[in-house]
Amino acid sequence: MRQLDGQVNDFMDSLIEESASLESAHVAAVLSPSMSDKEKSKLRHLQPPHGQGKVFVSRRSLLDDLFEVNHFRTIYHMFIALLIIFILSTFVVDFIDEGRLVLDFDLLVFAFGQFPLVVCTWMCMFLSVLLIPYTLFHLWSHTLSVSCSHPKVCNLLFGSAFVIYLTLGLGFLPPYVAVTNSLPPASCFIVIMEQVRLMMKAYSFVRENVPRVLAWSKDKTSSGPVVPQVSQYLYFLFAPTLIYRDNYPRNPVIRWGYVATNLLQVLGCLFYAYYVFVRLCIPQFHSISGQLFDLKAMVLCVFNSMLPGLLISLLGFFILLHCWLNAFAEMLRFADRMFYKDWWNSTSFANYYRTWNVVVHDWLYYYVYRDFLWMTGKRFKPGAMLFVFTVSAVVHEYILAVGFGFFYPVLFCLFMTFGMMFNFILHDRRKGPIWNIIMWASLFLGQGVLICLYSQEWYAQRYCPLKEPTFLDLLKPRSWSCQTFDGGLMEPTH
């Protein structure tokens, strides 16, 4: 069976490579002299700059198509109705308890605190990514084409400078600003997620363009290496993709009404998340505050956290991968809107990981998985998959650790244990509705574990502080021993 599986994998790899080469040959044949320059340019836009990479085409987001069907639009209306119920229940409870309507939204104000510092930090990060990687790449390509007598030394010098910038400049300063200024969670997540996004963008730009310059240095068929323009790099930094191309398929016009609708939905989802925390999360953790960590409390907490956890997950997906990315895609006339696929229909976790976030998956597939296989001679495919899982888990846990202000690797452990196990058990050969039910049940349970454990640790960190913690104290979860914390997510000054 192992030998057969290896032969099938080799056959599929050769089939994919052959089909890709046939597609490239077909496009080359289509670029006939009889075609106009404009038509040729449009077709070339779809071609990756080197090798076989992601091909961008004009297509809409899946939810935009589904919302045109009345049955799916009704589901959207149900979520709006649930938001209205949350708002009314909050008003009623406040009126009964306080005798007045409380409209201060203190949780949102706290979560997005110190926003001017966030904006200044983002501007510094963006300007550094705009100037330093492009300048280094431009100097390296110019040096390689004009005055570099030892190409390997030039490659090592400029490559080291780029790695140092990613590590110390873009890698160290943003979390340093977030930690030293004690940024609240939402503000901190903005800084750290933008840091990760810009690092992935800078790497993609260098990774896609260096092979073109190296190929020119061997052949030197033109007067100079192909160096992208600053405007192309600037467009890429804002474009809703992590794969660099000189050109992307573009829409002819900007629908400003569509942009406004998506931005309003982002704002609405933020208030939705606020009411989910206020009505479903905070009362629960107020009621269990002061209890010692034990198995019974843990099980009850997980099952009570499943519904809010899944709602927060769906809201995060809708905010980032649909509304936010589509708003920027529309403003930039970016035509390829496949930021996600129908992950909700997945019958395997392997398919779920590929379709939940296509933007990040593309980056991991082309720059981590395929490059790992290339460096190992297309051997060790399980090792390549394990490496992708490890990189993804480390980055996700890094974002959560800096955002929350404590190290509690729940997501990392779930990702590297159950995530890996389900990826091999619930693979692509699993078909039928029962496997989709199992996947959704696993998502419910996983979101409950995340919300429960991270919320307990958040309370414990604030109400059981350590005066002089050692390094081991920082690694040990505070919620395991804290007995005196008393709720208070909405009272950060305590």
C-alpha positions in Angstrom: 0.0 0.0 0.0 2.9 2.4 0.7 4.5 1.6 -2.6 1.1 2.1 -4.4 0.5 5.4 -2.5 4.0 6.6 -3.6 3.4 5.7 -7.2 0.0 7.5 -7.2 1.6 10.6 -5.6 4.3 10.6 -8.2 1.8 10.2 -11.0 -0.4 13.1 -9.7 2.7 15.3 -9.4 3.7 14.6 -13.0 0.2 15.1 -14.2 -0.1 18.5 -12.5 3.3 19.6 -13.9 2.3 18.4 -17.4 -1.0 20.2 -17.3 0.6 23.3 -16.1 3.2 23.2 -18.9 0.4 22.6 -21.4 -1.5 25.6 -20.1 1.6 27.8 -20.5 2.1 26.5 -24.0 -1.6 27.1 -24.8 -1.3 30.7 -23.5 1.9 31.2 -25.6 0.1 29.8 -28.6 -2.9 32.1 -28.0 -0.5 35.1 -28.0 -0.4 35.1 -31.7 0.9 38.0 -33.8 -2.7 38.7 -35.0 -3.8 39.7 -31.5 -3.6 43.3 -30.4 -1.1 44.4 -27.8 -3.8 45.1 -25.3 -5.2 41.6 -25.6 -1.7 40.1 -25.2 -1.1 42.3 -22.1 -4.3 41.1 -20.5 -3.3 37.4 -21.0 0.2 38.0 -19.8 -1.2 39.5 -16.6 -2.4 36.0 -15.7 1.0 34.4 -16.0 3.3 34.0 -13.0 6.6 35.8 -13.4 8.6 32.6 -13.1 7.9 28.9 -12.8 4.4 27.6 -12.1 2.7 29.8 -9.5 -0.7 31.1 -8.6 -2.7 32.4 -11.6 -5.0 35.3 -10.9 -8.3 35.5 -12.7 -11.3 37.8 -12.5 -13.9 36.3 -10.1 -16.3 37.3 -7.3 -16.3 36.3 -3.7 -18.5 33.2 -3.0 -20.8 34.9 -0.5 -21.5 37.7 -3.0 -22.9 35.1 -5.3 -24.7 33.2 -2.6 -26.4 36.3 -1.2 -28.2 36.7 -4.5 -30.1 33.5 -3.7 -33.0 34.2 -1.4 -32.4 31.1 0.7 -28.9 32.2 1.6 -30.0 35.8 2.0 -32.4 34.6 4.7 -29.5 33.2 6.7 -27.9 36.6 6.6 -31.2 38.1 7.8 -31.3 35.6 10.7 -27.9 36.8 11.9 -29.1 40.5 11.7 -32.2 39.5 13.7 -30.0 37.8 16.4 -28.0 41.0 16.6 -31.2 43.0 17.2 -32.2 40.5 19.9 -28.8 41.0 21.6 -29.2 44.7 21.6 -32.7 44.6 23.0 -31.8 42.1 25.7 -28.8 44.3 26.7 -31.0 47.4 26.9 -33.7 45.5 28.9 -31.1 44.2 31.4 -29.5 47.6 31.8 -32.8 49.2 32.3 -33.8 46.7 35.0 -30.5 46.7 36.8 -29.5 50.4 36.5 -32.9 52.0 35.9 -31.6 53.7 32.8 -30.2 52.9 29.4 -26.4 52.4 29.4 -24.8 53.3 26.1 -21.1 53.7 27.0 -19.7 50.7 25.1 -16.9 50.6 27.6 -15.6 47.2 26.3 -15.1 48.5 22.8 -13.5 51.7 24.1 -11.1 49.7 26.2 -10.2 47.1 23.5 -9.4 49.8 20.9 -7.6 52.1 23.3 -4.4 54.1 22.4 -5.5 54.1 18.8 -3.3 57.2 17.8 -0.3 55.1 18.8 -1.5 52.2 16.7 -1.8 54.5 13.7 1.7 55.9 14.2 3.2 52.4 14.6 1.5 51.3 11.4 2.8 54.2 9.5 6.3 53.5 10.6 6.0 49.8 9.7 4.4 50.6 6.3 7.0 53.2 5.3 9.8 50.9 6.3 8.4 48.0 4.2 7.8 50.3 1.3 11.4 51.7 1.3 13.8 49.2 2.7 13.0 45.9 0.8 12.5 47.7 -2.5 15.7 49.8 -2.0 17.7 46.7 -1.1 16.4 44.7 -4.1 17.0 47.6 -6.5 20.6 48.1 -5.2 21.3 44.4 -5.4 20.0 44.0 -8.9 21.9 47.1 -10.1 25.1 45.9 -8.4 24.7 42.5 -9.9 24.3 43.9 -13.4 27.0 46.5 -13.3 29.9 46.2 -10.8 29.7 43.0 -8.8 32.7 40.8 -9.6 31.8 38.2 -6.9 28.0 37.5 -7.3 27.9 35.1 -4.3 29.3 37.8 -2.0 26.8 40.3 -3.3 23.9 37.9 -2.8 25.1 37.1 0.7 25.5 40.7 1.6 22.1 41.9 0.5 20.3 38.8 1.6 21.8 39.2 5.1 20.7 42.9 5.1 17.1 41.8 4.2 17.0 39.1 6.9 18.3 41.5 9.5 15.7 44.0 8.6 12.9 41.4 8.8 14.2 40.1 12.1 15.2 43.3 14.0 13.4 46.1 12.2 10.0 44.7 11.3 10.2 41.7 13.6 11.3 43.3 16.9 10.0 46.9 17.0 6.2 46.4 16.6 5.9 43.8 19.5 8.3 46.0 21.6 5.9 49.0 21.1 2.9 46.9 21.9 4.4 45.4 25.1 6.1 48.5 26.5 3.0 50.6 26.0 0.6 47.9 27.2 -1.7 48.2 24.2 -5.2 46.8 24.8 -6.1 43.6 22.9 -7.8 44.9 19.8 -5.2 47.6 19.2 -2.4 45.1 19.9 -3.9 42.6 17.4 -4.0 45.3 14.7 -0.3 46.1 15.2 0.8 42.4 15.3 -1.4 41.2 12.4 -0.2 44.1 10.2 3.4 43.2 11.2 2.9 39.6 10.0 1.1 40.7 6.9 3.8 43.2 5.9 6.5 40.6 6.6 4.8 38.1 4.3 4.3 40.8 1.6 8.0 41.8 1.7 9.1 38.2 1.5 6.8 37.5 -1.4 8.1 40.5 -3.3 11.7 39.4 -2.9 10.9 35.7 -3.5 9.1 36.3 -6.8 11.6 38.8 -8.2 15.0 37.4 -7.2 14.7 34.4 -9.6 14.1 36.8 -12.5 17.2 38.8 -11.8 19.3 35.6 -11.3 17.9 34.2 -14.6 18.9 37.4 -16.3 22.4 37.3 -14.8 23.0 33.9 -16.4 21.6 34.7 -19.9 21.8 38.6 -20.0 19.5 38.6 -23.0 18.4 42.2 -22.3 20.0 45.5 -21.4 19.3 45.1 -17.7 17.4 42.9 -15.2 13.6 43.3 -14.8 13.0 45.5 -11.7 9.4 46.2 -10.8 8.4 49.9 -10.5 7.7 51.5 -7.2 4.0 51.9 -8.1 3.7 48.2 -8.7 5.2 47.4 -5.3 3.0 50.0 -3.6 -0.1 48.6 -5.2 0.9 45.1 -4.0 1.3 46.3 -0.4 -2.4 47.3 -0.4 -3.7 44.6 -2.7 -5.7 41.8 -0.9 -3.2 39.1 -1.8 0.1 37.8 -0.4 1.5 36.7 -3.8 3.4 39.3 -5.7 2.7 39.9 -9.4 3.7 42.9 -11.6 0.1 43.1 -12.7 -3.2 41.7 -11.6 -6.6 41.4 -13.4 -8.5 44.7 -12.8 -12.1 45.7 -12.8 -13.1 48.7 -15.0 -14.8 50.8 -12.4 -15.1 51.2 -8.6 -18.5 50.6 -7.0 -18.4 53.0 -4.1 -21.7 51.8 -2.8 -20.3 48.3 -2.5 -17.3 49.7 -0.6 -19.6 51.6 1.8 -21.7 48.5 2.4 -18.7 46.3 3.3 -17.3 48.9 5.6 -20.6 49.4 7.4 -20.8 45.6 7.8 -17.4 45.7 9.4 -18.6 48.2 11.9 -21.8 46.2 12.5 -19.8 43.0 13.1 -17.7 44.8 15.7 -20.8 45.7 17.6 -22.0 42.2 17.1 -18.9 40.8 18.7 -19.3 43.3 21.6 -22.8 42.1 22.3 -21.7 38.4 22.1 -19.0 39.1 24.8 -21.4 41.2 26.9 -24.3 38.8 26.8 -22.7 35.3 26.5 -19.1 35.5 27.8 -18.7 38.0 30.6 -21.7 36.8 32.7 -20.4 33.3 32.5 -16.9 34.1 33.7 -18.2 36.4 36.4 -20.2 33.4 37.7 -17.2 31.1 37.8 -14.7 33.7 39.1 -12.8 32.7 42.2 -13.2 28.9 41.5 -10.0 26.8 41.6 -9.2 25.2 38.2 -10.6 21.7 38.1 -12.0 19.2 35.6 -15.6 19.8 36.3 -15.4 23.6 35.9 -13.3 23.1 32.8 -15.9 20.8 31.1 -18.8 23.1 32.0 -16.9 26.2 30.8 -16.0 24.6 27.5 -19.5 23.6 26.7 -20.9 27.0 27.7 -18.3 28.7 25.5 -19.0 26.7 22.3 -21.8 29.0 21.0 -20.0 32.4 21.6 -16.8 30.9 20.4 -18.3 29.8 17.1 -20.1 33.2 16.7 -16.8 35.0 17.3 -15.1 32.8 14.7 -17.8 33.4 12.1 -17.7 37.1 12.7 -14.0 37.2 12.4 -14.2 35.3 9.1 -16.9 37.6 7.8 -15.1 40.8 8.9 -11.7 40.0 7.6 -12.0 37.6 4.7 -15.2 39.0 3.2 -16.0 42.6 4.1 -12.5 44.0 4.7 -10.8 42.3 1.8 -13.6 43.0 -0.6 -13.8 46.7 0.3 -10.0 47.1 -0.4 -10.3 44.9 -3.5 -13.1 47.2 -4.8 -11.2 50.4 -4.1 -8.1 49.0 -5.9 -10.2 47.4 -8.7 -8.6 44.1 -7.8 -10.7 41.5 -9.8 -9.7 38.2 -8.2 -11.9 38.0 -5.1 -11.4 34.3 -4.2 -10.3 35.0 -0.6 -12.0 31.9 0.6 -14.0 28.9 -0.7 -16.9 26.9 0.6 -15.1 25.8 3.7 -18.5 25.2 5.4 -19.1 22.3 3.1 -15.8 20.6 3.9 -16.0 16.9 4.8 -12.3 16.8 5.7 -10.0 19.0 7.7 -7.5 18.9 4.9 -10.0 20.7 2.6 -11.1 23.0 5.5 -7.5 24.3 5.9 -7.2 24.9 2.2 -10.5 26.8 1.8 -10.9 28.7 5.1 -8.3 31.4 4.2 -7.2 31.1 0.6 -5.0 34.2 0.9 -2.8 32.8 3.7 -3.0 29.3 2.3 -1.5 30.4 -1.1 1.5 32.0 0.7 2.1 28.9 2.8 1.7 26.6 -0.1 3.9 28.4 -2.6 6.6 29.7 -0.2 6.7 27.1 2.5 5.3 23.8 1.3 6.6 23.9 -2.3 9.9 25.4 -1.4 10.4 22.8 1.3 9.8 20.0 -1.3 12.1 21.8 -3.8 14.9 21.9 -1.3 14.5 18.2 -0.4 14.1 17.0 -4.0 10.3 16.4 -3.7 10.8 14.0 -0.8 9.4 14.1 2.7 5.9 15.3 1.8 4.7 14.5 5.4 7.7 16.6 6.6 6.7 19.5 4.4 3.1 19.3 5.7 4.4 19.2 9.3 6.6 22.2 8.6 3.7 24.2 7.3 1.6 23.3 10.3 4.4 24.3 12.6 4.9 27.6 10.9 1.2 28.4 11.0 0.8 27.3 14.6 3.8 29.4 15.8 2.6 32.5 14.0 -0.9 32.2 15.3 0.3 31.6 18.8 2.7 34.5 18.6 -0.2 36.8 17.6 -2.3 35.6 20.5 0.5 35.8 23.0 1.4 39.4 22.2 -2.2 40.4 21.8 -3.4 39.1 25.1 -0.1 39.8 27.0 0.5 36.3 28.2 1.9 33.0 27.0 -0.7 30.2 27.1 -0.1 27.9 24.0 -3.6 26.5 23.8 -4.0 27.2 20.1 -0.5 25.8 19.3 -1.3 22.6 21.2 -4.6 22.1 19.5 -3.1 22.9 16.1 -0.1 20.6 16.4 -2.1 17.7 18.0 -5.7 17.5 17.0 -5.2 19.7 13.9 -2.5 17.4 12.6 -4.4 14.2 13.6 -7.6 15.3 12.0 -5.7 16.4 8.9 -4.6 12.8 8.3 -7.8 11.1 9.6 -10.3 13.3 8.0 -8.6 13.5 4.6 -9.9 14.3 1.2 -11.2 10.7 0.6 -13.8 11.2 3.4 -17.1 12.0 1.7 -20.7 12.2 2.8 -22.6 14.4 5.2 -21.5 12.5 8.3 -18.0 13.8 7.9 -19.2 17.3 7.5 -21.1 16.9 10.8 -18.0 15.6 12.5 -16.0 18.6 11.2 -18.6 21.1 12.5 -18.7 19.3 15.9 -14.9 19.5 16.1 -15.1 23.2 15.3 -17.7 23.8 18.0 -15.6 22.0 20.6 -12.3 23.6 19.5 -13.8 27.1 19.7 -15.2 26.4 23.1 -11.8 25.3 24.4 -10.2 28.4 23.1 -12.7 30.9 24.5 -12.8 29.1 27.8 -9.1 28.8 28.5 -8.0 32.1 27.1 -10.8 33.9 29.0 -9.9 32.2 32.3 -6.3 33.1 31.8 -7.1 36.7 30.9 -9.0 37.2 34.2 -6.4 35.4 36.2 -3.5 37.5 34.8 -5.3 40.7 35.9 -6.6 39.7 39.3 -3.7 37.4 40.5 -0.7 39.5 39.5 2.8 38.4 40.6 5.1 41.0 42.1 8.4 39.5 41.0 7.7 36.7 38.5 10.4 34.3 37.4 10.8 33.0 33.9 9.0 29.8 34.9 6.2 31.8 36.4 5.6 33.6 33.1 5.3 30.2 31.3 3.0 28.7 33.9 -0.7 29.5 33.3 -2.0 31.7 36.1 -5.5 30.3 36.0 -4.3 27.0 37.3 -3.5 28.4 40.7 -5.4 31.7 41.0 -8.3 31.6 43.4 -9.0 35.3 44.1 -9.7 36.9 40.7 -13.2 38.4 40.4 -14.2 38.9 36.8 -13.8 42.4 35.5 -13.0 42.2 31.8 -14.8 45.6 31.6 -12.8 47.2 34.3 -9.2 47.4 33.0 -8.1 50.0 35.4 -8.3 47.5 38.2 
